[in-house]
């Protein structure tokens, strides 16, 4: 599994963006998870970014990190 790199900061940023997008879709605004939903809204920029945009950003960061790493290994 070459995409899972827990030592990479880019991987963690991508994972956080993906999880924020998924959580903003799944969590209700009211009820027992209301506080958690407000935290996710803060992380997402209070509605400035769409959940799908955050998920694609996360996947893009993870894929970009892998591609750059493979490209540098070939050139060296």
Buried (B, 14 or more C-beta within 10 A) or exposed (E): EEEEBEEBEBBBBBBBBBBBBBBBEEBEEEEEBEEEBEBBBEBBEEEEBEBEEBBBBBBEBBEEBBEEEEEEEEEE
